[in-house]
Amino acid sequence: LGNGGSTLHVLQYLEDLYGDQWTSFTVLLIHSGGYSQRLPSASALGKIFMALPFGDPIYQMLELKLAMYIDFPRHMKPGILVTCSDDIELYSTEITETITLDKPGFTAFAHPSDLAVGTTHGVFVLDPSSFSGKGGLEYASCQCFLHKPDVRTMRQRGAVCVRGHCSSGNHSDSAVASECVYTDSIFYMDHHTAKQLLMFYKQMGTLGCEIDAYGDFLQALGPRATPDYTKNTSNVTKEDSGLVEVRQQLFSLLQGTAFNVIVLNNSQFYHIGTTQEYLFHFTAENKLRFELDLLPVAFSIFPGAAKTSDQSSVIQSILEPGCVIGPGSVIEYSRIGPEVSVGKSSIVSGSCINFSVDIPSHCFLSSVTVKIKDQVEYATMVFGVRDNLKQSVKLLSDIGLLQFFGTSLAECLDLWSLKASDQLFSSGNTRLGLWTVRIFPVCSTLSESVKMSLKMLNSVQHMSAFKLSGFQLLSVEEMLAYKDVEDMLKFRKQIYDEICLQRQKEK
């Protein structure tokens, strides 16, 4: 569906539940996280339930979102406020300034950012006469919206401002006038607009393609919007037939709808949607840690004899004396035994490691409970934190182009005694990639599944054989199809109860 399709689906659901009554509601709609291919530790349960390294017990992203937006409903006409679950918007305004969401059409929040940030976000082309770039908050009018544009496009379309016209807290003040663009985060639409979109959805019947709430709704807005983008499918996860046509229909429907922008000049937008960003903001970079008072150890059992640095992050986990956690690593919802060392800048999620092992640096390790034919079993995905799980090739002869922990996938398959064939991929012969390749052993216990996946990784690192051909193997895609969320939550609850018990003993 994409986040646009799911927005339409939710509008339909609200109407089914409440009839016409829903037109008097103020609704917060949070996209909970899709496939989360760039941060797969959040794939099974959704990014909105991602654990944050603060609070006692710990907060999840959902609580943080509710806290950040707590003032909005008082100054909001009935309508829908749309947001993602992997970003954090922090801003300051004068005491007399209020964010009011009461205008017809769409109202989007804008943050001053470097041009490089603009290439991976939505960018507003603001009417320069409608705002000064000074003060904490301004209401501006938007001429058009660019979705993940390159720098050349930003310049051509007039999106680039000179800082000072753009006094952001994002950067150090230098004497040199630097350039910035205004990037997107959350947006509001009034009920009239939401009803128009719902009518469109009803006429469509079933959606046969992935729609983006940002790219496909907002690019249709503003007096200078043109339908050129409807044919550009470079940012789509999976290009479906009918996408261009649906975009053109949306463009016709939304063209001319009012498009207001709330410019938050003194604001900071943090995105935590990829393994790199997640590690950067939770361990390496101090800004977000300082703003939210993030902790190196949050709601965990952490004996003095366990070694870690201030630069790592331990969230609702049980560490035993003797284990070592390298700088820049994040451990969440896991049990780490005494003979375990984790290298630097690694992520360990939902795992139980009760055997002697050295987990390498830059390693991503995440366990999932699966239920196959009513049997509860376990599989653990392991990758390099920089591996591209979105990349795919169309031909088996090209799988050498895919990289697993810095080694070509074709070489890895040889080491594991696996034969490259269409059957090795859960997608058949359509999308061949790390997301769909069946390489992760299914085991009867959680720690055994971790052990097997680490052996597999070890064989790649040391170029030594490790036979996978005897195991039932799953792809990440299949792990999510077979996931047993109840069992995963039970494991988290056991850790939670043990931490609470330990706390009581200490008291």
C-alpha positions as CSV (number, residue, x, y, z in Angstrom):
1,L,0.0,0.0,0.0
2,G,2.8,2.4,0.9
3,N,2.1,5.1,3.5
4,G,-0.2,6.9,1.1
5,G,-2.4,3.9,0.5
6,S,-2.4,3.1,4.2
7,T,-3.5,6.6,5.0
8,L,-6.5,6.2,2.6
9,H,-7.2,2.8,4.2
10,V,-7.3,4.3,7.7
11,L,-9.8,7.0,6.5
12,Q,-12.0,4.3,5.2
13,Y,-11.7,2.4,8.5
14,L,-12.7,5.5,10.5
15,E,-15.7,6.0,8.4
16,D,-16.7,2.3,8.7
17,L,-16.4,2.6,12.5
18,Y,-18.0,6.0,13.1
19,G,-20.0,6.9,10.0
20,D,-20.2,10.7,9.6
21,Q,-19.2,11.3,13.2
22,W,-15.5,11.0,12.2
23,T,-15.6,14.4,10.5
24,S,-15.6,16.0,14.0
25,F,-12.5,14.2,15.2
26,T,-8.9,15.4,15.5
27,V,-6.9,12.4,14.4
28,L,-3.2,11.6,14.9
29,L,-2.2,9.1,12.2
30,I,1.3,7.5,12.7
31,H,2.7,5.2,10.0
32,S,4.0,2.5,12.1
33,G,6.9,1.4,9.9
34,G,6.4,-0.7,6.8
35,Y,9.0,-3.3,6.0
36,S,11.7,-1.3,7.7
37,Q,14.3,-2.7,5.4
38,R,16.9,-0.2,6.5
39,L,16.5,-0.9,10.2
40,P,15.3,-4.5,10.3
41,S,15.3,-4.8,14.1
42,A,12.1,-2.8,13.9
43,S,10.6,-4.9,11.0
44,A,8.7,-7.5,13.1
45,L,7.0,-5.2,15.6
46,G,7.0,-1.8,13.8
47,K,9.1,1.3,14.2
48,I,6.5,3.0,16.3
49,F,7.3,0.4,19.1
50,M,11.0,1.0,18.8
51,A,12.7,1.2,22.3
52,L,14.4,4.5,23.2
53,P,17.3,4.6,25.7
54,F,15.5,6.6,28.4
55,G,12.7,6.3,30.8
56,D,12.2,3.8,33.7
57,P,10.7,1.5,32.4
58,I,11.8,2.6,29.0
59,Y,9.8,4.7,26.6
60,Q,9.0,3.6,23.1
61,M,8.7,5.9,20.1
62,L,4.9,6.0,20.5
63,E,5.2,7.6,24.0
64,L,7.7,10.1,22.7
65,K,5.4,11.1,19.7
66,L,2.4,11.5,22.1
67,A,4.5,13.7,24.4
68,M,5.9,15.8,21.5
69,Y,2.5,16.5,20.0
70,I,0.6,17.0,23.2
71,D,-0.1,20.7,22.6
72,F,-1.4,20.3,19.0
73,P,-5.1,19.2,19.6
74,R,-6.0,22.3,21.5
75,H,-5.1,24.5,18.5
76,M,-6.3,22.1,15.8
77,K,-9.5,22.0,13.8
78,P,-11.0,18.6,13.1
79,G,-8.7,16.9,10.6
80,I,-5.8,14.5,10.3
81,L,-2.2,15.0,11.5
82,V,0.1,12.6,9.6
83,T,3.5,11.6,10.8
84,C,6.1,8.9,10.5
85,S,7.4,6.7,13.3
86,D,11.1,7.0,12.7
87,D,11.6,10.8,13.1
88,I,11.8,13.2,16.0
89,E,11.0,16.9,15.6
90,L,12.2,19.3,18.3
91,Y,11.7,23.0,18.0
92,S,11.5,26.1,20.2
93,T,9.2,29.0,19.7
94,E,8.5,32.2,21.6
95,I,6.1,31.9,24.5
96,T,3.6,34.0,22.5
97,E,3.9,31.9,19.4
98,T,1.4,29.0,18.9
99,I,1.3,26.3,16.3
100,T,-2.2,26.5,15.0
101,L,-3.6,23.9,12.6
102,D,-6.9,25.5,11.5
103,K,-6.4,26.4,7.8
104,P,-8.2,24.6,4.9
105,G,-6.2,22.2,2.7
106,F,-2.8,21.0,3.8
107,T,-0.5,22.5,6.4
108,A,3.1,21.1,6.5
109,F,5.9,21.7,9.0
110,A,9.2,22.9,7.5
111,H,12.7,22.7,9.1
112,P,15.9,24.5,7.8
113,S,18.4,21.8,6.6
114,D,21.6,21.5,4.7
115,L,21.2,20.8,1.0
116,A,22.6,17.2,1.4
117,V,19.7,16.5,3.8
118,G,17.2,17.8,1.2
119,T,18.3,15.1,-1.3
120,T,16.8,12.4,1.0
121,H,13.7,14.3,2.1
122,G,10.8,16.4,0.8
123,V,11.8,20.1,0.1
124,F,9.4,23.1,0.0
125,V,9.8,25.9,-2.5
126,L,8.5,28.7,-0.4
127,D,7.3,32.1,-1.7
128,P,10.2,34.3,-0.5
129,S,7.9,37.3,0.1
130,S,5.8,35.3,2.5
131,F,8.4,34.7,5.3
132,S,11.6,36.4,6.7
133,G,13.5,33.4,8.1
134,K,13.6,35.1,11.5
135,G,11.9,34.3,14.8
136,G,10.9,30.8,15.9
137,L,7.8,30.3,13.9
138,E,6.3,31.7,10.7
139,Y,3.4,30.9,8.4
140,A,4.5,30.9,4.8
141,S,2.9,30.0,1.5
142,C,4.4,27.2,-0.6
143,Q,4.8,27.3,-4.4
144,C,5.5,23.6,-4.8
145,F,7.0,20.5,-3.1
146,L,10.0,18.5,-4.4
147,H,10.4,14.9,-3.3
148,K,14.0,13.8,-2.7
149,P,15.4,16.2,-5.3
150,D,19.0,16.5,-6.4
151,V,20.9,19.7,-5.6
152,R,20.6,20.9,-9.2
153,T,16.8,20.6,-9.1
154,M,16.6,22.5,-5.8
155,R,18.5,25.4,-7.3
156,Q,16.6,25.4,-10.6
157,R,13.2,25.4,-8.8
158,G,14.2,28.1,-6.3
159,A,14.2,26.0,-3.1
160,V,17.6,27.2,-1.9
161,C,17.7,30.0,0.7
162,V,20.7,31.8,2.2
163,R,21.0,31.2,5.9
164,G,20.1,34.0,8.0
165,H,17.1,34.0,5.9
166,C,17.1,30.6,7.6
167,S,18.6,30.7,11.1
168,S,18.6,27.1,12.1
169,G,19.7,25.4,15.2
170,N,21.0,22.7,12.9
171,H,24.4,24.2,12.4
172,S,27.2,26.3,13.9
173,D,26.9,30.0,13.1
174,S,29.7,30.9,10.8
175,A,30.5,34.3,9.3
176,V,30.1,32.7,5.8
177,A,26.5,32.9,4.6
178,S,25.6,29.3,4.0
179,E,22.8,27.9,2.1
180,C,19.8,25.8,3.3
181,V,16.6,24.3,2.1
182,Y,13.3,23.8,4.1
183,T,12.6,20.1,4.5
184,D,9.4,18.3,5.5
185,S,8.3,16.3,8.5
186,I,4.7,16.1,9.6
187,F,1.6,17.5,7.9
188,Y,-2.0,18.2,8.6
189,M,-5.0,18.0,6.3
190,D,-8.5,19.4,7.1
191,H,-11.6,17.2,6.9
192,H,-12.8,18.5,3.6
193,T,-9.5,17.4,2.0
194,A,-9.5,14.0,3.9
195,K,-13.1,13.4,2.6
196,Q,-12.0,14.1,-1.0
197,L,-9.2,11.6,-0.7
198,L,-11.6,9.0,0.8
199,M,-14.0,9.5,-2.1
200,F,-11.0,8.9,-4.5
201,Y,-10.1,5.7,-2.6
202,K,-13.7,4.4,-2.8
203,Q,-13.8,5.1,-6.6
204,M,-10.4,3.3,-7.0
205,G,-11.7,0.1,-5.4
206,T,-8.5,-1.9,-4.8
207,L,-5.1,-0.2,-4.9
208,G,-2.7,-2.0,-7.2
209,C,0.3,0.1,-6.4
210,E,2.3,1.7,-3.7
211,I,1.4,5.4,-2.9
212,D,3.5,7.8,-0.9
213,A,1.6,10.2,1.4
214,Y,4.5,12.7,1.0
215,G,5.6,12.3,-2.6
216,D,2.2,11.6,-4.1
217,F,0.0,13.9,-2.0
218,L,2.2,16.9,-1.5
219,Q,3.8,17.1,-4.9
220,A,0.4,17.8,-6.4
221,L,0.1,21.0,-4.3
222,G,1.1,24.6,-4.8
223,P,0.6,27.0,-7.7
224,R,3.9,25.9,-9.4
225,A,3.2,22.1,-9.1
226,T,3.6,20.3,-12.4
227,P,2.6,16.7,-13.2
228,D,6.2,15.8,-14.3
229,Y,6.8,13.8,-11.1
230,T,4.0,11.4,-11.9
231,K,6.3,9.6,-14.3
232,N,9.4,9.5,-12.1
233,T,9.4,6.1,-10.3
234,S,13.1,6.1,-9.1
235,N,12.1,6.4,-5.4
236,V,9.5,3.5,-5.4
237,T,10.3,0.3,-3.5
238,K,8.4,-1.8,-6.1
239,E,7.2,-0.3,-9.3
240,D,3.7,-1.5,-10.1
241,S,1.7,-1.0,-13.3
242,G,-0.9,1.7,-12.8
243,L,1.3,3.8,-10.5
244,V,1.7,6.6,-13.1
245,E,-2.0,6.7,-13.8
246,V,-3.0,6.8,-10.0
247,R,-0.5,9.6,-9.5
248,Q,-2.0,11.6,-12.4
249,Q,-5.5,11.1,-10.9
250,L,-4.3,12.3,-7.5
251,F,-2.6,15.3,-9.2
252,S,-5.9,16.3,-10.8
253,L,-7.8,15.7,-7.6
254,L,-5.5,17.8,-5.3
255,Q,-4.4,20.5,-7.7
256,G,-5.4,23.9,-6.4
257,T,-5.8,22.7,-2.8
258,A,-4.5,25.2,-0.3
259,F,-0.9,24.5,0.8
260,N,0.4,26.3,3.9
261,V,3.7,25.8,5.6
262,I,4.6,26.4,9.2
263,V,8.3,27.4,9.1
264,L,10.1,26.4,12.3
265,N,13.3,28.4,12.0
266,N,14.7,27.2,15.3
267,S,14.1,23.5,15.0
268,Q,15.9,20.2,14.7
269,F,14.7,17.2,12.7
270,Y,16.1,13.8,13.6
271,H,15.6,10.7,11.4
272,I,16.3,7.3,13.0
273,G,15.1,5.1,10.1
274,T,18.4,3.4,9.1
275,T,21.0,1.4,11.0
276,Q,23.6,4.1,10.5
277,E,21.3,6.9,11.8
278,Y,20.2,4.7,14.7
279,L,23.7,4.1,15.8
280,F,24.8,7.7,15.2
281,H,22.0,9.3,17.2
282,F,22.0,6.8,20.1
283,T,25.7,6.5,20.6
284,A,28.1,8.7,18.5
285,E,26.5,12.1,18.3
286,N,25.7,14.1,21.5
287,K,23.0,16.4,20.2
288,L,19.9,14.2,20.5
289,R,21.3,12.5,23.5
290,F,21.6,15.8,25.2
291,E,18.2,17.1,24.1
292,L,16.3,14.0,25.3
293,D,18.7,13.0,28.1
294,L,19.3,9.6,26.5
295,L,21.1,7.2,28.8
296,P,24.1,4.8,28.1
297,V,22.2,2.1,30.2
298,A,18.4,2.3,30.3
299,F,16.3,0.0,32.5
300,S,18.7,-2.9,32.4
301,I,20.6,-5.3,34.7
302,F,24.2,-4.1,34.3
303,P,26.7,-5.4,36.8
304,G,29.9,-3.4,37.4
305,A,31.9,-6.3,36.0
306,A,30.3,-5.9,32.6
307,K,32.4,-3.6,30.4
308,T,30.9,-0.9,28.3
309,S,31.6,2.7,27.3
310,D,29.5,5.8,27.5
311,Q,29.4,5.7,23.8
312,S,27.3,2.5,23.8
313,S,23.6,2.1,24.5
314,V,22.0,-0.7,26.5
315,I,18.2,-0.9,26.5
316,Q,16.0,-3.3,28.6
317,S,18.7,-6.0,28.5
318,I,20.4,-8.3,31.0
319,L,24.2,-8.3,30.9
320,E,26.2,-10.8,32.9
321,P,29.5,-10.0,34.6
322,G,32.4,-10.5,32.2
323,C,30.7,-9.5,29.0
324,V,32.2,-6.6,26.9
325,I,30.2,-4.2,24.8
326,G,32.2,-2.1,22.3
327,P,31.8,1.6,21.9
328,G,29.1,2.8,19.5
329,S,27.0,-0.4,19.9
330,V,23.4,-0.7,20.8
331,I,22.0,-3.8,22.7
332,E,18.2,-4.0,23.1
333,Y,15.8,-6.6,24.6
334,S,18.7,-9.1,24.9
335,R,20.5,-11.4,27.3
336,I,24.2,-11.3,27.0
337,G,26.2,-14.0,28.7
338,P,29.6,-13.6,30.6
339,E,31.8,-14.8,27.7
340,V,30.4,-12.5,25.0
341,S,32.2,-9.6,23.5
342,V,30.4,-7.3,21.1
343,G,32.6,-5.2,18.7
344,K,32.1,-1.6,18.0
345,S,29.1,0.0,16.2
346,S,27.0,-3.2,16.2
347,I,23.3,-3.7,16.9
348,V,22.0,-6.7,18.9
349,S,18.3,-7.0,19.2
350,G,15.9,-9.6,20.7
351,S,18.7,-12.1,21.2
352,C,19.9,-14.6,23.8
353,I,23.6,-15.2,23.7
354,N,24.6,-17.6,26.5
355,F,27.7,-19.1,24.8
356,S,31.3,-17.9,24.3
357,V,31.5,-15.7,21.2
358,D,33.1,-12.5,19.8
359,I,30.6,-10.6,17.7
360,P,32.4,-8.6,15.1
361,S,32.3,-4.8,14.8
362,H,29.7,-3.3,12.4
363,C,27.5,-6.3,12.8
364,F,23.7,-6.3,12.8
365,L,22.1,-9.2,14.7
366,S,18.3,-9.5,15.3
367,S,16.3,-12.6,16.3
368,V,12.7,-13.3,15.3
369,T,10.3,-16.0,16.7
370,V,8.6,-17.8,13.9
371,K,5.6,-20.1,13.9
372,I,5.6,-22.8,11.2
373,K,2.9,-25.4,11.1
374,D,2.0,-24.5,14.7
375,Q,5.5,-25.1,15.9
376,V,7.3,-22.2,17.7
377,E,10.9,-21.9,16.4
378,Y,13.6,-19.2,16.0
379,A,15.6,-17.6,13.3
380,T,18.2,-14.9,13.6
381,M,19.2,-12.5,10.8
382,V,22.7,-11.3,10.7
383,F,24.2,-8.7,8.3
384,G,26.8,-5.9,8.2
385,V,25.2,-2.6,9.4
386,R,26.0,-1.1,6.0
387,D,24.5,-4.0,3.9
388,N,21.8,-2.8,1.5
389,L,18.7,-4.9,2.1
390,K,16.7,-2.9,-0.4
391,Q,19.0,-3.7,-3.3
392,S,17.9,-6.5,-5.7
393,V,18.9,-7.9,-9.0
394,K,16.8,-9.5,-11.7
395,L,19.1,-12.3,-12.9
396,L,20.7,-15.1,-10.9
397,S,23.9,-14.4,-12.8
398,D,24.0,-10.9,-11.2
399,I,23.8,-12.0,-7.5
400,G,27.6,-11.5,-7.3
401,L,26.7,-7.8,-7.2
402,L,25.0,-8.2,-3.8
403,Q,27.2,-7.7,-0.8
404,F,26.9,-9.6,2.5
405,F,29.2,-8.2,5.1
406,G,31.5,-6.9,2.5
407,T,31.7,-10.2,0.5
408,S,29.9,-11.0,-2.7
409,L,26.8,-13.1,-2.0
410,A,27.9,-15.6,-4.7
411,E,31.1,-16.3,-2.7
412,C,29.1,-16.6,0.5
413,L,26.8,-19.2,-1.0
414,D,29.8,-21.3,-2.0
415,L,31.1,-21.2,1.5
416,W,27.7,-22.3,2.9
417,S,27.3,-25.1,0.3
418,L,24.2,-23.5,-1.2
419,K,23.4,-23.5,-4.9
420,A,22.1,-20.3,-6.5
421,S,18.7,-21.0,-7.9
422,D,15.2,-19.4,-8.1
423,Q,14.3,-21.7,-5.1
424,L,16.9,-20.1,-3.0
425,F,14.9,-16.8,-3.0
426,S,11.5,-16.5,-1.4
427,S,10.4,-14.1,-4.1
428,G,10.8,-16.8,-6.8
429,N,12.7,-15.2,-9.7
430,T,11.4,-11.6,-9.4
431,R,13.5,-9.7,-6.7
432,L,16.8,-11.4,-5.9
433,G,18.4,-9.7,-2.9
434,L,19.5,-10.0,0.8
435,W,15.8,-9.4,1.8
436,T,14.6,-12.5,-0.1
437,V,17.5,-14.9,0.0
438,R,16.9,-18.0,2.1
439,I,20.1,-18.2,4.2
440,F,19.0,-18.1,7.9
441,P,18.7,-21.4,9.8
442,V,15.5,-22.2,11.7
443,C,16.3,-23.6,15.2
444,S,14.4,-24.9,18.2
445,T,15.9,-22.4,20.7
446,L,16.7,-18.7,20.5
447,S,20.3,-19.1,21.6
448,E,20.9,-21.9,19.0
449,S,19.5,-19.7,16.2
450,V,21.9,-16.9,17.2
451,K,24.8,-19.4,17.4
452,M,24.1,-20.8,13.9
453,S,23.8,-17.4,12.3
454,L,27.0,-16.2,13.9
455,K,28.8,-19.3,12.6
456,M,27.5,-18.5,9.2
457,L,28.9,-15.0,9.5
458,N,32.2,-16.3,10.9
459,S,32.7,-18.5,7.9
460,V,32.4,-15.5,5.6
461,Q,34.8,-13.5,7.7
462,H,37.4,-16.3,7.7
463,M,36.6,-17.6,4.3
464,S,36.0,-21.1,5.8
465,A,33.2,-23.5,4.9
466,F,30.1,-23.8,7.0
467,K,27.4,-26.1,5.7
468,L,23.9,-24.7,5.7
469,S,22.4,-27.2,3.4
470,G,21.1,-29.4,6.2
471,F,18.9,-26.7,7.8
472,Q,15.5,-25.4,7.0
473,L,16.4,-21.8,5.8
474,L,14.3,-18.7,5.8
475,S,14.7,-15.3,4.2
476,V,14.0,-12.1,6.2
477,E,10.8,-11.7,4.1
478,E,9.6,-15.2,5.3
479,M,10.6,-14.5,8.9
480,L,8.2,-11.6,8.9
481,A,5.5,-13.7,7.2
482,Y,5.9,-16.4,9.9
483,K,6.6,-14.1,12.9
484,D,5.1,-14.9,16.2
485,V,4.7,-11.5,17.9
486,E,3.2,-13.0,21.1
487,D,6.3,-15.1,21.8
488,M,8.6,-12.1,21.0
489,L,6.7,-10.0,23.5
490,K,6.8,-12.8,26.1
491,F,10.6,-12.8,25.9
492,R,10.7,-9.0,26.4
493,K,8.3,-9.4,29.4
494,Q,10.6,-12.0,31.0
495,I,13.5,-9.6,30.8
496,Y,11.3,-6.8,32.2
497,D,10.1,-9.0,35.1
498,E,13.6,-10.0,35.9
499,I,14.8,-6.4,36.0
500,C,12.0,-5.4,38.2
501,L,12.7,-8.3,40.6
502,Q,16.4,-7.4,40.7
503,R,15.5,-3.8,41.5
504,Q,13.3,-4.9,44.4
505,K,16.1,-7.1,45.8
506,E,18.5,-4.1,45.6
507,K,16.1,-1.9,47.5
